[in-house]
Amino acid sequence: MGLIVLAGMLSLGAALGWLGGALPEAVQAAPLAAEACPSQDVSTLIALANQVRTSAGQAPFETHPILMQVAQAHSQYQAEIGQGTHIGPGGSRPADRVKAAGYGQGASYVYVSENIAWGYQMTPQRAIEIWVPSAPHYHTLTAPQYIHVGAGCARRADGRVYYTLVAAGVAGQGPPPEFLPTATATPPPLPSPTPTLPYEPVIPATPRADGAVIHTVRRGQTLLMIALSYRVPLEDLLRYNGLTEHSLLQVGQQLIIVPPQTPASPTPSAPPPSPTPFARVGTPLAARVTRTPSPRAEASLTQTPTARSTDSTSADASPPGWVLAAAASGLLLAAAGYGLSLRHRG
């Protein structure tokens, strides 16, 4: 979907080490202009992040001005170089940038985690939808050691948008920290109860009698998650329900996945052929039913007339009875006239 997302725990240190710790000269020499997003985009991102956080049982983030500046500066930097990265100018990492800006001065330890998301026409809603199913991103949003938050957004002229969310906390403030287990560390034994997911899996609904498919929204489910589970275009899901990409779902909300299908009208069957009205009693059924020859048979009859059809138009046909009677009467009249003429002569 044209989206590129990096987890806050990934590192590009090896690649930068191979490049000598510097970005390509073409990128440094000619950075493209970028501008800050509207302020409501940043506030929407923080509001959505706090929704996820409170749904996990944590207190909402507190917005911190230093973290807001750090997040906005890093979004601006990514937009200028046209690349999503956690490495900032001079090879700085998220914790380096947060401490350099003055956050947590004098503290023994500062906890910092950063989520980034970028892509064409990226929105706060899509960024949250991608972060929630990912364990590192979800940890940034819900870990108890992160108390403060800052967010930033910058966009390029080509339509690409870069979001940054920085969560931080100071040692000794808030609950004890939670760390993600690493590949080399041995994780502690897990408790026996089944762990709860940050969202309920999408279970496709059964089609109704009219063909409609209606989904009931469950905890933590998003529009993109539902569209992918049902394998329907997100645009169709939004259009069927009158929603936008920025719409927030409520638990128990009914969504139309497939609208009702209009049944096709049945095609009336042809009535059975009626028998010939002049058929006599005792005539076989095959003789009483009017038969229409197939096109092939009809062409054969047209091209080669039968001998009987030819005989019906010949001159050897017997004359009608009235013709014979008229001829006999004429002969009788002629004979009578001939007899009278002989009598007069005698």
C-alpha positions in Angstrom: 0.0 0.0 0.0 2.9 2.3 -0.5 3.6 2.5 3.2 7.1 2.1 4.8 7.3 1.6 8.5 10.3 1.0 10.7 10.1 -0.2 14.3 11.6 1.9 17.0 14.0 -0.9 18.0 15.6 -1.3 14.5 19.1 0.1 14.0 21.0 1.3 10.9 24.4 1.4 12.6 26.0 -1.3 10.4 25.0 0.4 7.2 26.2 3.8 8.4 29.5 2.3 9.6 30.0 0.9 6.1 29.3 4.3 4.7 31.8 5.9 7.1 29.1 7.3 9.3 27.9 9.8 6.8 25.0 10.1 4.4 25.5 10.0 0.6 26.9 13.3 -0.7 24.0 13.7 -3.1 21.6 13.7 -0.2 23.6 16.1 1.9 24.3 18.5 -1.0 20.7 18.9 -2.3 18.1 18.2 0.4 14.5 18.8 -0.8 12.3 21.3 0.9 9.8 20.1 3.4 7.1 21.8 5.5 5.4 21.1 8.8 2.0 19.4 8.7 -1.1 21.1 10.1 -1.1 21.2 13.9 -4.3 19.1 14.1 -2.4 16.2 12.5 0.1 16.1 15.4 -2.6 16.5 18.1 -4.7 13.7 16.4 -1.7 11.4 16.5 -1.2 12.0 20.3 -4.9 11.6 21.0 -5.0 8.2 19.1 -1.8 7.1 20.9 -3.5 7.9 24.3 -6.6 5.9 23.3 -4.4 2.9 22.8 -2.5 3.5 26.0 -5.6 3.9 28.2 -7.2 0.8 26.6 -4.2 -1.1 27.9 -4.8 0.1 31.4 -2.0 2.8 31.5 -2.3 6.5 32.3 -2.4 8.8 29.3 0.8 10.4 28.0 1.7 13.9 29.2 2.8 16.2 26.3 6.3 17.5 26.9 7.6 20.6 25.0 11.1 19.3 24.7 9.9 16.0 23.2 7.6 17.9 20.9 10.6 19.9 19.5 12.7 16.8 19.1 10.0 14.8 17.3 9.2 17.7 14.9 12.9 18.3 14.1 13.4 14.6 13.3 10.3 14.5 11.1 11.6 17.5 9.3 15.0 15.9 8.8 13.5 12.7 7.4 11.3 14.6 5.0 14.3 16.7 3.7 16.4 13.6 3.0 13.4 11.6 1.7 14.1 8.6 3.9 12.6 7.1 7.0 15.3 6.5 9.6 15.9 6.6 13.4 19.4 8.0 12.8 19.6 11.8 12.9 22.2 14.3 11.8 25.7 13.3 12.8 24.6 9.7 13.5 22.5 10.7 16.6 20.0 8.2 18.0 16.6 9.0 19.7 18.1 9.0 23.2 21.0 11.2 22.1 18.6 13.8 20.7 16.3 13.8 23.7 19.2 14.2 26.2 20.9 16.9 24.0 17.7 18.9 24.0 17.7 19.0 27.9 15.2 16.3 28.8 15.9 14.6 32.1 18.9 16.6 33.1 20.5 15.3 36.3 18.6 12.0 36.2 20.4 8.8 36.7 18.7 7.2 33.7 16.3 8.3 30.9 14.0 5.9 29.1 13.4 6.8 25.4 11.6 5.1 22.6 10.7 6.3 19.2 8.1 5.3 16.6 8.2 6.5 13.0 5.9 6.0 10.0 6.0 7.5 6.6 4.4 7.0 3.1 2.4 8.7 0.5 -0.7 10.4 2.0 0.2 8.9 5.4 -2.4 9.9 8.1 -2.3 9.6 12.0 -5.0 6.9 11.8 -2.9 4.7 9.5 0.2 5.2 11.6 -1.6 4.0 14.7 -3.1 1.1 12.7 0.3 -0.1 11.7 1.9 0.4 15.1 -0.6 -1.4 17.2 -0.1 -5.0 15.7 3.7 -4.6 16.0 5.2 -5.6 19.3 8.0 -2.9 19.4 5.6 -0.1 18.4 2.9 -1.3 20.8 5.5 -1.3 23.6 6.4 2.3 22.9 2.7 3.2 23.2 1.9 1.3 26.4 5.0 0.7 28.5 4.6 2.2 32.0 8.0 3.7 32.2 7.2 6.2 29.4 5.3 9.2 31.0 5.9 12.0 28.5 5.3 12.2 24.8 6.1 14.4 21.8 5.0 14.1 18.2 6.0 15.7 14.9 5.0 15.6 11.3 6.5 17.0 8.0 5.5 16.5 4.4 7.3 16.8 1.1 6.0 18.2 -2.1 5.7 14.8 -3.7 3.0 13.7 -1.2 5.2 11.7 1.3 4.4 12.4 5.0 6.7 11.6 7.9 5.4 11.1 11.4 7.6 10.8 14.6 6.4 9.9 18.1 8.9 10.1 21.0 8.0 8.6 24.4 10.2 9.1 27.4 10.4 8.9 31.1 12.9 9.5 33.9 14.2 6.8 36.3 12.4 7.0 39.6 9.3 8.5 38.2 6.3 6.3 37.4 6.0 2.5 37.7 9.1 0.3 37.3 10.2 -0.1 33.6 9.3 -2.9 31.3 11.9 -4.0 28.7 11.4 -6.1 25.7 13.4 -9.4 25.8 16.4 -9.5 23.4 17.6 -12.4 21.3 20.6 -13.0 23.6 19.0 -12.6 27.0 17.1 -15.4 28.6 13.5 -14.3 29.2 12.0 -15.0 32.6 9.3 -17.8 32.8 5.9 -16.7 31.6 2.9 -16.9 34.0 0.4 -19.6 33.3 -2.6 -17.4 32.5 -3.2 -16.8 28.8 -1.8 -13.3 27.8 -4.3 -10.8 26.5 -3.8 -9.2 23.1 -4.1 -5.5 22.6 -6.9 -6.2 20.2 -9.4 -9.0 19.5 -8.8 -10.9 16.3 -11.2 -10.3 13.5 -13.4 -13.3 13.0 -15.3 -13.1 9.6 -19.1 -13.0 10.0 -21.3 -15.6 8.3 -23.3 -14.2 5.3 -27.0 -13.6 5.9 -29.9 -14.9 3.9 -29.9 -11.9 1.6 -26.1 -12.2 1.0 -25.1 -9.3 3.3 -22.1 -9.6 5.5 -22.2 -7.5 8.7 -19.2 -7.3 11.1 -19.5 -6.3 14.8 -16.4 -4.2 15.9 -14.5 -5.7 18.8 -11.9 -4.2 21.1 -8.9 -2.7 19.4 -10.0 -3.4 15.9 -9.4 -0.9 13.1 -10.7 -0.2 9.7 -7.6 -1.4 7.9 -7.4 -4.5 10.1 -11.1 -5.4 9.3 -10.6 -4.7 5.5 -7.5 -7.0 5.4 -9.3 -9.8 7.3 -12.3 -9.8 5.0 -10.1 -9.2 1.9 -12.2 -6.2 0.7 -10.8 -2.9 -0.5 -10.6 -0.3 2.3 -12.3 2.2 -0.1 -15.3 -0.1 -0.4 -15.6 -0.5 3.4 -15.5 3.3 3.9 -18.1 3.8 1.1 -20.5 1.2 2.3 -20.5 2.7 5.9 -20.2 6.4 5.1 -16.8 6.6 6.9 -13.5 8.3 6.2 -9.9 7.2 6.9 -10.0 9.4 10.1 -13.2 7.8 11.5 -12.8 6.1 14.9 -14.6 2.9 15.5 -16.6 2.0 18.6 -16.9 -1.4 20.3 -20.2 -3.0 19.1 -20.5 -0.8 16.0 -22.0 -2.6 13.0 -20.0 -2.4 9.7 -21.3 -3.4 6.3 -18.7 -5.7 4.6 -20.9 -6.9 1.7 -24.2 -5.1 1.0 -27.4 -7.1 0.5 -27.6 -8.8 -2.9 -30.7 -8.3 -5.1 -32.0 -11.8 -6.1 -32.4 -12.2 -9.9 -35.9 -12.6 -11.2 -36.7 -16.2 -12.4 -37.1 -16.7 -16.1 -40.6 -18.0 -17.0 -40.6 -21.4 -18.6 -42.2 -21.9 -22.0 -45.7 -23.5 -21.9 -46.0 -27.0 -23.3 -47.2 -27.3 -26.9 -50.9 -27.7 -27.3 -52.3 -30.6 -29.5 -53.6 -29.9 -33.0 -57.3 -28.9 -32.7 -58.4 -31.0 -35.7 -56.8 -34.3 -34.5 -59.2 -37.2 -34.6 -59.8 -39.5 -31.8 -57.5 -42.4 -32.0 -54.7 -40.5 -33.8 -51.3 -41.3 -32.2 -49.9 -38.6 -29.9 -46.9 -38.1 -32.2 -49.3 -37.3 -35.1 -51.3 -34.8 -33.0 -48.4 -32.7 -31.8 -47.3 -29.9 -34.2 -43.6 -30.4 -34.8 -41.3 -27.7 -36.1 -38.3 -29.1 -38.0 -34.8 -28.1 -37.0 -33.0 -25.6 -39.2 -30.9 -28.3 -40.7 -34.0 -30.5 -41.5 -35.9 -27.4 -42.8 -33.1 -26.5 -45.2 -33.1 -30.1 -46.5 -36.8 -30.0 -47.3 -36.5 -26.7 -49.1 -33.6 -27.8 -51.3 -34.9 -31.2 -52.3 -38.7 -31.5 -52.8 -40.1 -34.9 -52.3 -41.6 -36.8 -55.3 -45.0 -36.5 -53.7 -44.8 -32.7 -53.5 -43.9 -32.7 -57.2 -46.8 -34.9 -58.2 -49.3 -32.6 -56.5 -48.7 -30.0 -59.2 -48.6 -32.3 -62.4 -51.3 -32.4 -65.2 -52.2 -36.1 -64.7 -54.5 -35.3 -61.8 -58.2 -36.6 -62.3 -60.8 -33.8 -63.2 -63.5 -32.9 -60.7 -66.9 -34.7 -60.9 -68.9 -31.6 -62.1 -66.7 -31.4 -65.2 -67.6 -35.0 -66.2 -71.3 -34.3 -65.6 -71.3 -31.2 -67.7 -69.6 -33.1 -70.5 -72.2 -35.9 -70.4 -75.1 -33.4 -70.5 -73.6 -31.7 -73.6 -73.4 -35.0 -75.4 -77.0 -35.9 -74.7 -78.2 -32.5 -75.9 -76.1 -32.8 -79.0 -77.6 -36.3 -79.8 -81.2 -35.0 -79.2 -80.6 -32.1 -81.6 -79.2 -34.4 -84.2 -82.3 -36.6 -84.0 -84.7 -33.7 -84.4 -82.9 -32.5 -87.5 -83.2 -35.9 -89.2 -87.0 -36.0 -88.4 -87.6 -32.7 -90.0 -85.7 -33.8 -93.1 -87.9 -37.0 -93.4 
